[in-house]
Amino acid sequence: PYPPPVSLPPTQGLVALVTGGASGLGRATVERLVDQGARVVLLDLPASPGVQLAKELGERCAFVTSAEEVGAALTLAQKEFGRLDLTVNCAGVGIAVKTYNGKKDKVHELEDFQRVVNVSAGG
């Protein structure tokens, strides 16, 4: 009655870069890739648990402290692992504000919106 499970392509030996890789969906992605034999460069904020996660996962995982260091992460992937096969973007932020607050007669700040778009969509 149910369709067969989806067969995922093999990840053994792949080199991946995962943004937002220290928590949530990003962390699960990093852990799954490493468990299946991939080597992973994970990117996340300096205050994230990325350093600890990279230590826990061992030599097949390297941590870069911020999304601003993407160039450094690509260089690290090349230096540590010889290439880059896969990128996964799990970084994202959001804000909870009204577009227009009638009580304060204030509109949503454009800078806040631009930050959300830049982080979440990689702009």
C-alpha positions as CSV (number, residue, x, y, z in Angstrom):
1,P,0.0,0.0,0.0
2,Y,2.9,2.4,0.6
3,P,5.5,3.3,-2.0
4,P,9.0,1.9,-1.5
5,P,11.4,4.2,0.4
6,V,13.3,6.7,-1.7
7,S,16.8,5.5,-2.5
8,L,19.3,8.3,-1.8
9,P,22.5,8.7,-3.8
10,P,25.6,7.4,-2.0
11,T,27.5,10.1,0.0
12,Q,30.6,8.0,0.8
13,G,33.7,10.1,-0.1
14,L,31.8,13.3,-1.0
15,V,32.9,16.6,0.4
16,A,30.1,18.9,1.5
17,L,29.6,22.4,2.8
18,V,26.6,23.0,5.0
19,T,25.5,26.5,6.1
20,G,23.7,26.7,9.4
21,G,25.3,23.4,10.2
22,A,25.5,23.6,14.0
23,S,21.9,23.3,14.8
24,G,18.5,22.1,13.7
25,L,18.1,20.9,10.1
26,G,21.7,21.9,9.4
27,R,23.1,19.8,12.2
28,A,21.0,16.8,11.2
29,T,22.3,17.2,7.7
30,V,25.9,17.4,8.8
31,E,25.5,14.4,11.1
32,R,23.8,12.3,8.4
33,L,26.5,13.2,5.8
34,V,29.4,12.3,8.2
35,D,27.6,9.1,9.3
36,Q,27.3,8.1,5.6
37,G,31.0,8.7,4.9
38,A,31.1,12.2,3.6
39,R,33.5,14.9,4.8
40,V,31.8,18.1,5.8
41,V,32.8,21.8,6.3
42,L,30.1,23.3,8.5
43,L,29.5,27.0,8.6
44,D,27.7,28.8,11.4
45,L,27.9,31.7,13.8
46,P,30.7,32.1,16.3
47,A,28.3,31.6,19.2
48,S,26.9,28.4,17.8
49,P,27.9,24.9,19.0
50,G,29.8,24.3,15.8
51,V,33.2,23.9,17.4
52,Q,31.9,21.2,19.8
53,L,30.0,19.5,17.0
54,A,33.0,19.4,14.7
55,K,35.1,17.9,17.6
56,E,32.4,15.3,18.2
57,L,32.2,14.2,14.6
58,G,36.0,13.9,14.2
59,E,38.4,14.4,11.4
60,R,35.8,14.2,8.7
61,C,34.2,17.5,9.9
62,A,35.7,21.1,9.9
63,F,34.1,24.2,11.3
64,V,34.1,27.8,9.9
65,T,32.7,30.4,12.3
66,S,30.6,32.6,10.1
67,A,28.8,32.9,6.8
68,E,31.0,35.9,6.0
69,E,33.9,33.5,5.7
70,V,32.5,31.6,2.8
71,G,35.6,32.1,0.8
72,A,37.7,30.8,3.7
73,A,35.3,27.8,3.9
74,L,35.8,27.0,0.2
75,T,39.5,27.2,0.6
76,L,39.3,25.0,3.7
77,A,37.3,22.4,1.8
78,Q,39.9,22.4,-0.9
79,K,42.9,22.3,1.5
80,E,41.5,19.7,4.0
81,F,39.5,17.5,1.7
82,G,40.7,18.2,-1.9
83,R,37.5,19.3,-3.5
84,L,33.8,20.3,-2.9
85,D,31.0,18.1,-4.2
86,L,27.9,19.4,-2.5
87,T,26.5,22.5,-0.8
88,V,23.5,22.6,1.5
89,N,22.0,25.9,2.7
90,C,20.3,25.5,6.1
91,A,21.2,28.9,7.4
92,G,18.2,31.1,8.0
93,V,16.8,33.8,10.3
94,G,13.4,35.4,10.8
95,I,11.8,38.2,12.7
96,A,8.4,38.5,14.2
97,V,7.1,42.0,13.5
98,K,4.0,43.4,11.8
99,T,4.3,45.0,8.4
100,Y,2.5,48.0,9.9
101,N,1.9,48.5,13.6
102,G,-1.2,50.7,13.9
103,K,-0.8,51.3,17.6
104,K,2.7,52.8,17.1
105,D,2.0,54.1,13.6
106,K,5.2,52.4,12.5
107,V,6.1,50.3,9.4
108,H,8.4,47.3,9.4
109,E,12.1,48.4,9.0
110,L,13.5,47.7,5.5
111,E,16.9,46.8,7.0
112,D,15.4,44.0,9.1
113,F,13.7,42.6,6.0
114,Q,16.9,42.8,3.9
115,R,18.8,41.0,6.7
116,V,16.3,38.1,6.7
117,V,16.5,37.8,2.9
118,N,20.3,38.1,2.8
119,V,20.8,35.3,5.4
120,S,17.9,33.0,4.4
121,A,18.3,33.3,0.7
122,G,22.0,33.9,0.4
123,G,21.6,37.3,-1.2
